[in-house]
Amino acid sequence: MTSPKDKIARLMAARRVAVVGASNDPAKLTGRPIAYMLRRGFSGEIVPVNPSRTEVQGLKAYPSLAALDRPVDLAIIGTAATQVEAVIAEGVAAGIRSYVVLSSGFSEHDAEGARLQARLTALADEHDVGIVGPNCLGVINAETGLIASFTTAMEENALVPGGFGFVSQSGALGAYWLDLVLQAGLGVSRWVTTGNECDIDLAAGIGMLVDDPGTRVIGAYVEDVKHGAAFRAALVAAARAGKPVFLIKAGRSSAGAVAAASHTGAIAGEDRVYDAFFAQFGAVRVDSVTALIEAAKLVLHGAVPAGERVGVLSVSGGAGVMLADAIEESGLAFPRLAPETARALAGVLPGYSKPQNPLDLTANVLSDTGMFRKTLAVMGAAAEVDACVLFIGLMHSIADVLAETILAARTASGKPFVVVWIGAPRPVVARLEAAGIPVYGDIPAAVTALAHVMHGARAQARAAGLGDASPDAAPGAGARQLTEWRSKARLREMGGLALPDGVLVAAPEAVASALADLPGPYAAKLQSPQMPHKSEHGAVILGLADADAAAVAVADLLARGAAAGVTCEGVLIECMVGFDMELIAGLRRDPVFGAMLVVGRGGVEVELTPDVAMGFLPLGAAEIEAMLRGLRCARLFDGFRGRPPVDVAALAGALARLGERFLAEPRIEEIEINPLVVRGASAVALDALVKEAS
C-alpha cells in the first residue's frame, strides 16, 4: 500500500489533469481550476469532463472519465456529493490514482454525509488511490503550475514559485496565507488544503513537504490531529531535514475536552497537550498567519543567525530601548559589547553617543552617513554578536544611501542583518529583501520572528536526535479506577519509586495488631474506587499519634463511607513521611498522541495554578530532568531557606524507569502520583491512583 505522504506526492506530480463537471464559466467552482491553469501556464495537459459539452474554455471535453482516450494522473471533482463516489469508482476503473474532491456535503454536513465520506475512505483503502478532501479548497504545485483549486487567491496573484510550503485543515485560512505570501513575493512550493481528510491528512501533507526538494520552510494550520504517530514522524523528519515548521493551532480553550477523574487528566488539557507535542518534536506554534509568514521570511531570505546574540543599532534612542526590551523578553541573548568593539565604536561615534548595546546612532545619521557606514561595519564584525537588528524611521531623503550602506555591511559581515524600518519606501524594501535582508514594519514583528526562528532551531535540534516512537496501545473503553491501596500494589510491582509503609484494615478492632511493627504518627485514608480524591470528601485523617487514635479514625472513616453510600475496601493506615516539597507525576495514554508524562508542582491545589511540564514517551532521564528544571518552582530543587537540595537526577531516573514500565504494561491506562514528596535524595509516592483496563 502506498503511504499517505507518497499519495500526495504522486498527486502533486500530475501532468495530465481531468476536471469533472468542468464549467465553461471561469468564475464557477469547476471552471476556476481550468481558467487558473490556462492563465498561469500549467506545464501539463488539462482535460475537461462534462457530458453536456464537447468543448470547455477552448479545450476538448469528454463525457466521462470512462470515455477518456487515455488515463489522467489526477481528477478534480466538483460534482454534487451524492455523485462523488460513483465518479471515483469510474476513475479507479479507468486507472486514475489521484483525486481532489472540492465538493461539500459530507461529514461536515450531516449523518448521511458522514456515510458518503466513509465510503470514499473505503475506496481509497481498497484501491490504493489518494484522495484530498472532500470539502477542501484543493492543492497547488507552483513548480508545474498545477492549480487544482477554486481559491479566489489566484484571481489576481501571479503564481510565484519559491521555498514556502503550506498545509491547512481550513480552506479559508489556506487562501489567506496564499494571498499574503504571493503579495509579499516570497514564493510558494506546494499548497495543500486537506478538508475533511477522508484519506490524505495533515501529517501526510507535512511529510510530503519534508521530502520535496523545493520546500525550505513549512507552514501549517491545524484544527485537530487525527493520526498522532504519523504527525510525530512528520515533525521529526522535518527536524532531521533542517526544515523549520511554523504552525497555527486553532482552539486554545479546553471546552471540548472530556472531564477527567484524575488531576493529571485535568491538567493535561487538549491545548496544553498540543503545545507540549509541538515543543518536543520541533514545531513552533505562532498566533497568526502574518506571524507565521514573518518567521518564515527569515528562513527564506537566508537570515537565520548562527546563535541568539543580538546587536541593536537604532537611529532613535527610544526605539533602541524598546528593541532591547523586546529581545530580552523573547528569550534571546542581548550581549554586552566586548572592549575591543566598544573602543572601535568610540572612534567613529559622535562624543555624545555611548558605545553600548543597544547603540543609539541618533539623528546624526542624516548629516553623517559615513558614521552610519563605519558603525555598521564595526557591529557587523563583532565576534560577540550573531545578528544585527537595525531600526530606522522615515529618512526618505537618504533612504537609498542607507540601503546601499546596509547591503555593503551585510556582505562584509556575513552575518544576518534584520531591518525594522517604519515608513520605508517600497523600492528600498524590495531592494534589501532581494539581497536577503528582511525588512519589518515594526519592532514586535521583527523580534517575534527572530524568537520563533531561534526557538524553533533549538527545538528541532533536540527533535532530530529523538528515536522513533514505540508502538503504543490506545486507551480502551471500560477502564476501572483502582483504590490507592491497590494502585500502590501495582506500583510496587513496577518498581522505581519508594512508597510509605502501610496496612489495610477492615475494622477498628484490627488496628492494634496491624500497627504493631509500624511506628507512628499515622495517616488514615478511606479506600473506595468511588472516591479517587479522598481529601475532597473528608476521607483522610492525618497526624494520628498511636494505634488508639488510628482505631478511632478508622471507625470514623468507615462511618463516613457508609453514610455516603460508597463501596469501601477498608481504611489504609500509613506511616507519615516528612518532606520539603510536593510534586505530581502522571502517566497517561493520550488518545491521539500516545503515552505521555506529566510532572510538576503537586498537592491538593494542583489544578488552580498548574506548574507542569509534559513529554511523550519514551523519555530518558536527561529529558525528564530538563522537564523538571523547566518548572517555575525549579529553584526550590536547589535548596530553599535552609532546606537540603533535591537530587533531581535521581528523581528523573526513577520516573524514566516508571515510564519504561508503563510503556511495557498496555493494560495500565493511567498512573497518577500526587503528591510525590521529596526531601534530599528521597522521593516517596504518598498517594497514587492507577487506572487499568477491565
N, C-alpha and C positions, 0 to 999 in steps of 0.2 A: 504493500500500500504506500502511496505517495504521502509524505509528511505534509501537514498544512502549509508550512513555510515554503516548501517546494511547489505546492499547488499554486500559491500566489505568485511565486517567481515565474512559473510557467505561464500563468495568465498575463503577467506584465510583459512577457516577451512576444505576445501575439503579433503576428504580421498580417493576418487576414481576419477581418472582424465583421461579423454579422450584427445588424441591428434589427431585432424582431419587433414588428409593429411600427416600422420606420415611417416617420411622417415627412411629407414634403414641405411642411411648415417649419422653418428653422427655429421658431420660437416655442414649438411644442416639446414636451418632455422627450419623446423619441425622435424628434428632429434635431435637437440641440447637439447630441454627440456627433452626428454626421456633419452638421454645419461647422462645429468647432474643429473637427479633424481636417475637413477640407480647407478651412481658413488658415489653420496652423501648420499645414503641410505634413500630415501623418505620412510616415515613410512606407506604410503598408497599404493594404487594399481594403476598401470599405464595401460591404455587401448588404444593401438594404433588403429586408424581408417584409413583404406586405402583399397579401393575397388580392388586394384591390387595385394594385398599380403595377405597371411594368417598368416604371422609372420613378426614382425618388431623388430630388435635388440633383438631377443630371446624371444619376448613376443607374445602371441596370438593376432592377429589383426582381426578386424571386418570390413565388407564392408561399413557400415554406422552407424550413431547414431541410426537410427531406428532398426538396426539389433542387438543392444546390448542385452546381456542376462538379464541385469537389468540396471536401470538408474545410471548415474555417477553424482557426485557432481559438476563437472566443466568440461567444454570443452574448450580446447585450439585450436584456429583456425588459420591456416596459409595458407589458400587457396587463390585463386585469389579473388579480391574484388567483382567481379560480382557474385561469388558463396556464399559469406558470409551470405547474407540474407536468402537464402534457407537452409543453414546449421543450422542457429539458429532457423528458423521455424521448422525444423525437430527435433532439440533438445528440443524445447518447447513441441512439441507433445510427445516426449519421457520422459518428466518430468524433464529435466535438467534446473536448475535455475541460473547457473552462467557461464559466458563466458569471455575468454581473447582473443581478436582479434588482432593478430600480423600483419595481412595483411595491406598493404598500398594501396593507390589509391582511397582515399575518399576525404573529403573536402580540404585536403592539396594539392590535385592534380588538380581538375577542377570542373566545374558546375555539370557534371554528377556524379562525385564522391560525391559531397555535397548532391545530391539527394539520392544516395545509403545510405549515412550516416544518413540522416533524416529518412529513413525507418527503420534503426536499432534502432534509438531513439524511434520510434513509437512501435516497437516490445517490447522494454524494458518496456515502459509505459503500453502497453496493457496487457502484460502477467506477469508483476511484476518480471521480471528477471533482473539480474545485468550483465552489460557489461563493461569491462575495454577495452579502445581503441575506435575505431580501430587505426592503425598506432602507436602502442605502443611497448615497449620492454618487457612488461609483468610484472609479480609480483613474489615475493619470500616470503615464510614464513620459516624462519630459524629454528623455533621450530620443525616443522614437516619434513623439507627437501623438501617442495613443491617449485619447480623451474619452474614456468610457463613462461619461458623466454628463449630467444636465445642469451642473452648478452655474449659477449666474456670475461667479467669479471669473469665468472665462469669456464673458460677453465683450469686455473691453481690453483686458490684460493680454499682453503677449506672453506666450509660454516660454519662460527663460530657463534653460537647463542649468542646474547647479548641484551643490552638495547637500541640500537640506531635504530630508525625507520626513514624512508625517503620516501617522496612523491615527484615525479618530473614530470613536464609537458614536459620535454625533456628526451628522452630515452638515448641519448649520455651522458648528464650531470649526469643522474642517474647511468649510468655504471661507469663513472669516480669516482663518490662518492663511489660506491660499492667496486671498486677495491682498493681505498685508505683505506677505513675502514677495509676491510678484511686483507690487508697487514699490517696495524697497529695493528691488533689483538684486535680491540675494540669490535667486535661482533655486529651482526645485529639482530633486532627483525622481522620487516616487511619491505618490499621494494616494492614500487608501482610506475610504470610509467603510467601516465594517457592518453598519446597520444592525440587524437582528442576529447576526453571526450564526446562521444555521450550519455553517461549515467552517469557513475561514474566519479566525478571530483576531483579536488584538495581538496576542502573543505571536501568531503566525506572521502578521504584518511586520512587527518589530524584527523577528528573526530574518525575514526576507531582506529588510533594510540593512541588517548586520552583514549579510552575505553580499549585498550589492556593492560592487567596487566604486560606483559613482556617488554613494552616500557617505558623507563625512560626519554629519550630526543628525540625531534622531529626535523628533518631537512626537508627542502623543497626547491625546485627550482621552481620559479614562473615566468611565462611569462605574463599571464593575468588571472584575476579572473572573472568568469562568473556569479557566484551567491554570491553577496556580503553579503547578510544576513546569508547564510549558513557558509560562511567563517568567518564572525564575530562570530557566535555562536561557531564554532570550536575553535577559538583562546581563547575566554572567557572560554570555557570548559577546555582547556589546562591549563589556568591560575589557575582555581579553583582546578584542579587535581595536580598542582605543577609540571607540565611537561614543561620545557623550550622549546621554539620554536625558532630555528635559521633558517633564510631563505635567499636565494639569489633571488633578483628580477632583471630580465633582462630588459634592456632598460631604461636608465636614461634620454634619450632625450625626448623632447616634440614634436618631429616632427610629430608623429601620432595623436596628439590632435587636436580636431576641434577648429578653431579660435572662440573666444567668443566675444560678443559685450561689455561685462562688464569687468571692471578691475578684479573683483572677479573671473570670469571665466578664465581670462588670467593668474592670479597669481596661481590659483589652477590647475596648470598643472598636467598631469597624474601622473608623478613621485612623485611630492610633495603630491598628494592625497594618493598614496600608502604609502609613508613614514609616513604621519600623521595617517593613518589607522593602520599600524603596531605598531606604538608607543602607540596609545591609547588602543589597545587591546592586548598588551603584547608580540608581536613578536619582535625579534631583527634581523635587516637586516645586513647581512655581505657581503663582497665584493668578496669572492671566496669560492670554495669548501674546500680548505685547511683551511681557516679561520673558516668555519663552523665546520669542524671536530675538530680543535684545541679548540674551545669554548666548544663543546660537551664533549671533553676529560676531562675537569674539572668536569663536572657533573658525567660522567661515573666512574671516579676514586673517587668520593665522596670528592672532593677537593673544594667545593664551600664555600667560607668564610661566616661567620655569619654576617659580616659587611664589610665596604670598607676601613678599615685602614690597610695599608700595611707596613710591616717592611722589609727592604732590607739588605741583607748581601752579600758581594762580596769579592772575592779574588783579585779583580782589582779595584783600585780607580776610574779609568776612566769608567769602566763598571758600577760601582755603581752610578756614576753621570748620566750616560745615562739611567739607570733604573729609577732613581728618576725623571728625566725629562719626561720620557715616562709615568710614573704613574700619575704625575700631569697633563700632557696634556690630559690624557684619562679621567679625571674627578674623579679618585679615590682619597681617602684621604691618606696623607703622614704625619703621626703624628710625633710630637716631642717626644722624649723618656721621660718618667716620671723620676723624680730624682732618685727614687729607682732603676730603670732599669739601668740608667747611672752609678750609684755607683757600682752595681753588675758587669757591664761590665768592669769598670775601674779596678776591682780587678783581671780580667783574661786576659785583652788585654796587648800587649806589650806597653811600655811607649810612643811610637811614634804614636799609634793609638788612635783616639778620640772616646769616646763612644757616637755616634750620629747615626741618621737615615738619609742617608744610612750608614751602618757600613762597613768600609774598613778593611778586615781581613788581607790583604797584602799576599805576597808570603810566609810569615812566617808559613802558614799552612803546607808547605812542611816539615818543620823541627819540628813542634809542633802541631801534630794532637790533642793533649789533649786540647790545647787552642780552636781549632775548635769545639770540643765537648762541652766545657763549654759555649762558646758564643752562640751556637745554643740553649742550654738549657735555658739560660737567656732570649734570644729574644723570644723563643717559649712560655715562661711563662709570658711575659709582658702583663699586662691587657690592655694596650693601643694599642695592635696590634691584628688584626683579622686573618691575614695570613702572612706567611713569604715567601719572594721570595729570592732565593739563586742563586747567579751567580758563576759558576765555569768554568774555561777554561783549557782544556787538563788535566794535573796532572794524567796521566795514571798510574804512579808508585804507587800512593796511592789511586787509584780510589776505590778499594774495601773497604779500611778503611773509606774513605769519605762516601761511600754509607751506610755502617753499622752505621756510626755516624748519618747520616740524618734519617735513619729508626728509630733509637732509640729516636732521638729528636722529631720526628713526633708522635711516640707512647706516649711519656711522655707529650707532649704539648696538644694533642687532637685537635690542630688547623691544617688547611691545610698548607702544605709546597709545594711550586711550585719551580721547579729547572730549571734554564737555564744553560745548560752545553754544551759549544761549544767543539766539538770533543770528546764527551762522548763515552766510549766503549759500544758496543751494549749489552753485557750481563749485564752491570750495569744499563743501561736504562730499560731493561726488568725486572730486579730485583726491581727497585724502582717503576715502574709503576704497577707491580703485587701487590705491597703493598699499592697502592692508592696514589702515589706521581707522578704527571705528570711531564714529562721532555720535555723541548723545546730546539730547536737547536739555538735559537737566541732571543734577547730581545724583538723586536717588536711582535713576535708571542705570547710570553707569556703574555705580558701586554695587548695586544689587546684581547686575550682570556679572561683574567680576567675582563676587562672592559665590554665585551659583556655579560658575565655571570652576573655581578653585575647590570649592567643597565637593563638587562632582568628581574632580580629578582624584581627590583623596579617597572618596567612596569607591570609585572604580578601581583604584589601585588595590584596595582591600578585596573587592569582589572578584577581581581577576585571579586571586590566589585561592579562592574557595573551591573545595571539591564538589563533585556532582552530588545532588541531593539523593539521599537514600529513599527507597520507596516507603511510603507512609500510609498506614491504614486510615481511612476516613472515619470520622466519628459515626457511630452507629445509632440506631434507634433503641429505645428501651434500656438505656443505661441506668444503673442503680447507684445511689449515693450510699457509701459506707459510713458507718459511725466513726468517730475519732478512734475508738479502741481498735476496730477492725482496720481502719486506714493505717494506723501505726504498725499493726502487724504486717501489713503489706510492705511498708517502708523498711521494716527490719529485714524482710526477705530480700529486698532490693539492695540494701546496704548503702553506705556512703555518708549518712548523717546520723548524729547522736540523737537519742530520744530519752526523755525522763524515765526513771524507774516508776512503775505504777502497777496497780492491780484493778481488776473489775470485780465489783461486789454487787450482789443482788438484794441484800437486806442489811439493816443496821447491825444485826447480830453477828454478821460475818466480818465486820470491820476489824475488830481487835486482833483476831488471828491472822488476817490478811496483811496487816501492817506490822507484824511482829519484827520483821527484819528490815523495815524501811523507816529511816529517820524522818521526823517532821522538820519544818512545817509542811502541810499538805494543801493541795488544791483538789476540790471535788467537782466533777462535771457530769451532768446527766447525759446518758448516751441514748439518743434517738435519731434514726435516719430522717425524721421529720423536722429536726432542729439542727441543721448544719452549723448555724451561727448561734451558739448557745448563749452568749452574753446578751444578745438581743431579747432573750426570753427569761432572763434572770436564772439561767440554768447552770451558773458557775459560782462557786463559793471558794474564796481564797483565804490564805492565812490561817489554816486550821492547825492549832498548836500540837494536838495529840490525837490519839485514837478516839478518845471520848468525844472530842469536838467533831471529829470526822464522822462518827456514828450519827450524831445529831444532824449533821449536814446531809448525810445520805437519806435519812428519814424525810427531811425537808424536801430534798430534790425529787425523791420518788413521789411524794405527795403532789408536788407541782406538776410532774408529768401526768399523773392520774387526772388531776383537775383539768389539764389541757387536752386530755383525750388522745395523747400520742402513744405510740408503741415504744416501750423502753427496754433496752438490753441490760440496764443496770446503771451503776454510777462508777465512773473511772476516778480512782484516787491516785494522785501522783505526787512525788516529792517535788517541792517547789525549787526552781532554779534561779539563781541570781544572774542578772545580765546588765549590760550597759546600753544595748541598742536593739530595737526590734526591726526586723526585716520581713518581707514577704517574698516567697519563691513559689512560682506556679508553673506547672507544665500542662499544656492542653493541646488538643488537635484542632486547629482551625479548619473549618470545612472547605476552605479554598486553598490556603497556603500550607497546611500541614502542621507538623509538630512544632511548638514554639515554647520558649521560656520567658517568663515574666519575673523580673527581680526589682525590688525597690524597698522604700521605707514601709514598714509594716505597722500592725496594731489594729485596734477596732475602728479607727478613723481613716483607714487607708483610702477609702473612696472619696473622702471630702476634698483633699488636695493631693492627688496622686503624684508621687515622685518615683517613677518607674522607668525601666528600660526593657525592651523586648528584642528577642532574637530568635531566629528559626534554626532548628536542629538540622544537622549536627553542629554543635558548638564546642570548641576546645576550651581549656581552662583559661588561656590567654584572652580569648574573645570574651568570655564571661567576666573576667577581671576588668576588661576595658568597659564593659557594660556597667559594672558596679562603680568604677571610677568616674563614670559619666553622670552619676546621680547628683542631684542638688545637695544631698546630705553627705556626699563623699568625704568632706573634710572631717567628719566625725570618725571615719575609719582610722585616722592618724592620731587619735587620742584627743580628748576634749576635756578641759578643766580637770586635769589630773588623771583621767581615766586611761587605762592602757590601750595601745593601738590594737586594731583588729588585724588578724592575719588574713588579709584579703585573698592572697594567693591560695591558701589552704581552703578557704570557703569556696572560691571559684573551682578548685579541683574537685571538691565534694559535689558541687552542683553539676559539673561536667559528667561525673560518673553516674549521677542520678539521671541525667539526660540520656546517656547511653542506654541505661536500663529501661527507660521509658520508651525509647525507640524499639527496643527489643521485646517489649510487652504490649502488643497491639490491643489486648483486651482492656488495658487501662486507658481511659479516655481523658482523665484529668487528675492532677495532683495539686493540691494547694497546701502550703505550709505557711501558716500565719497565726502567731508570729514565729519566725525563725530567729531565735535570740542569739546574740553574740557577746562574748566577753573575752578579750585577748585572742588566744588561739582556739577558743571553744565556740562551737556553733551547735545549738540544740533546737530540734523541732518541737516547740512547746505544744502546738496544735497542728493537726493535719486532717485533711479531707481527701479521700480518693473516690473517684467515680469510675466504675468499670462496667463493661458490657455484661448484661444479664446472662 
